[in-house]
Amino acid sequence: MIFKIFQRLLLATLTLGVVLGGYESIGGTTKADRHKRPVATVNVTWSGVPLRRAVEGLARAQSVAIVIDRRIDPSRPLTLSLQNATAEQVLRAVADQCGVGVSRLGNVYYLGPSSSAERLASVVAAFGRKVRSLPTASQRAFFQRKPLVWDDRTSPRELLADLARQNHLEIQGLDQVPHDLWAAANLSACTLIERLSLIAIQFDGAFDVVDDATIRWTPFGS
């Protein structure tokens, strides 16, 4: 009986090690174990799997959200084999294979042209600095974290218009956003600044703050 109990405990320990894979520090400190949390890892074996199907499976397995830029072919076949890899490691391998870039905003990963992926964090930071110049009461909506969900064949203009209505904002230049239809997506909770920027970056654009109730669509280089 004691031997059987020991076997079960050993099996549980081994299984836990496979699932968690490692640890990461929170807040950059390693003072004690309470400042660490397990990092989930996955084993990936893809052979000719379409990009969208692959990343959707990864997103479900790792409880993260992944945005594929409108300019990236979602049907592109992937062939990849990785063991005990984090979501970020898998996505960086995917990005290398597809010749694109990857960046992260909180729990949301973005796959897109390398120039856009490199620029995304600075676009979000610049937007945030402009928002912080507004009265404190007007800043709240911009920094409140909410999920962003849309159905198949939703246009980015509709998404932006809905975000504006929900947050009592006016968007100047909305009619300049090119027409497109996007596949369904469900993004993890992120700030309004991040939600707006994830849409705008796919058209090489960003948002400028006009006043506490108005933002303006601004294409890069204009």
C-alpha positions, 0 to 999 in steps of 0.5 A: 500500500505504501509503495503504491502511494509513493508511485502515485505521488511520484507520477503526480510530480513528474506530470506537474513538471511537464505541464509547468515547465519552469518559473518566471519572476514577478516584478523582477524580484527573486527574493522568495518563491512567492514572487514566482509563478509557473510558466505553462509550456507546450509541445508543438508538432505541426506539419502543414498546419494553416497559420490561423488554425495553429495559433488559435490552438496555441491561444486556447492551450496557453490562455493567451490572445493572438492577433494576426495582422490583416496583411499576413496570410492566415492560410500559410502552412506551418511546419514546426516541432518544439518541446516544452516551449512557452507561447512566446517561444512558439510564436517567435519560431512561427514569426521566423518561419513566416518572415514576420515580427511578434510583439506583446501587449500584456496577455495579447500577442501580435503577429505582423510585419516586422516594422509594425511589430517593432513599432507597436510598443512605442505607438502604445506608449506615445498614445498613453503619454498623450492621454495622461495629459487629459484630466484624471476623470477623462483618463479612466476609460482609456486605461480600463481593461476590457476584452475585445470580441468581434464576429466574422466579417466585421469591419475595422471601422465598425470596431472603432465606431463601437469602441468610440460609442462605448467610451463616449468618444468621437473619432476624427478621420474614421472615414479614412480607415480603409474598408476591410472584413476581419475574421472573428477574434476574442482578445484578452482584457487590455486597455482601450489604448491597446485595443485601438492601437492593435486595430490601427497598427494594421493600417500603418496608423495610430491615434492622436488625442485632440481633447478629453472626448475626441481622438484622431486617426493619423496614418504614419507619415502624415 
